[in-house]
Amino acid sequence: MDLVFPHTFVPWFRSVAPHIHAYRGKTFVVGMTGELVAAGRLNAFVQDLGILHAMGVHLVLVHGFRPQVNEQLAAKGHSARFSHGMRITDGVALDCAQEAAGQLRFEIEAAFSQGLPNTPMANSTVRVVSGNFLTARPVGIVDGIDFGHSGFVRKVDSAAIRKAIDIGALVLLSPFGFSPTGEAFNLSMEDVATQTAIALQADKLLFLTEVAGIHEDPNDLESPVDTELALADAERLLAGMPPPMQPTDVGFYLKHCVKACHGGVERSHILPFATDGALLLEVFTHDGIGTMVVDEKLESLREATADDVGGILQLIEPFERDGTLVKRDRTEIERDLANYTVIEHDGVIFGCAALYPYPEARTGEMAALTVSPQVQGQGDGDRMLKRVEQRARTMGLESIFVLTTRTMHWFIKRGFAQVDPDWLPEARKRKYNWDRRSQVLVKKL
């Protein structure tokens, strides 16, 4: 262990450093389901939040309490009632919700107060601030059903929350709001977290949930989780399914992620609390663990279609002319079109990349990675690289490689390592142009 640990820990810790720099001073709103607490994962989750806090991330934590309220109702001999994906809150259910919220806040504050030696909370100081930051309005009567004391968020006191997090406190919000007349309303954790993230213009909204994320095939829970979902794709997915009623329904958390993105929160995440350290894995690793919904504004990152051939040719032609790229004719691009990913904005192709798989060697070549000079420096190259990596993983490939004569430093900064051309798969080695002397760079997935 003494021999192996430094060789694994040091490179890992160095790889995390860019994320630490990027998120210091940023604001994250974290929505935690009551099921997480019921599953006995509160202490580990709080420790992960404590690590984020120590690294300078501003945190707002919103807790849910669905199973805890149901448990209180059962103890009183009442059954939980839901409709339209919301709880019907009568007088008894409101009392149960208040009791559950009080108990949960006590447990959460106690967890943040622990500081045992040899634990992640040792020497930590996380001050928790709660308060009446939310104004609510009633759901009212919907399709003849009176939802009683169930409500929606009307307003978030973002200025007060911002003052609290600016002094280094973690703000804890329960899913309760109050009307100007002092009436209490039971809210949903998802609504509170979403509206708070929008009001604060948070950098991230993260839901810790019962589900693994959004699967590439939503009807097949065995299919891989889609780690990055464009806002437009998320909207199309929601439009093609019935309104979600249960937390395990595909659209239950996704609709809130979409709403947050429309409200100005560029990154929204659905993470599985069942995976230990899911929050840290999502924030500090390149691919994360759940699904991130990304607001790509007016740009579309997608697979190429036949209509894109002319745009791809126009994009890569200047780079072929100056020798940066190997020349490809229209017939070759049309033949290999299924391998291409493009970035399109208002009908104009601003970026492209192709993936040529070599399944027998469990690797693939990324070729023709190009970004228009008009938009270089805005991260489009990184986005295309990530999409190509996702496609490669889906194919079961273990690595990707590039051949380059001028951009090797860009790839090395993104985890590629130089190898000898003899490393290439036999089929690719036969086509290698020894006169061009391209550098071969490989990235393990």
Secondary structure, DSSP 4 states (H G I P E B T S, - for coil): -TTTHHHHHHHHHHHHHHHHHHHTT-EEEEEE-HHHHHTT-HHHHHHHHHHHHHTT-EEEEEE--HHHHHHHHHHTT----EETTEE-B-HHHHHHHHHHHHHHHHHHHHHHH---TTSTTTT----EE----EEEEE--EETTEE-BTBEEEEEE-HHHHHHHHHTTPEEEE-SEEE-TT--EEE--HHHHHHHHHHHHT-SEEEEEESS---BSSTT-TTSPB-SEEEHHHHHHHHHTSPPP-STTSTHHHHHHHHHHHHTT--EEEEEETTSTTHHHHHHHSSS-SSEEEE--TTEEEEE--GGGHHHHHHHHHHHHHTTSS----HHHHHHTGGGEEEEEETTEEEEEEEEEEEGGGTEEEEEEEEE-TTTTTSSHHHHHHHHHHHHHHHTT-SEEEEEESS-HHHHHTTT-EEE-GGGS-HHHHTT--TTTT-EEEEEE-
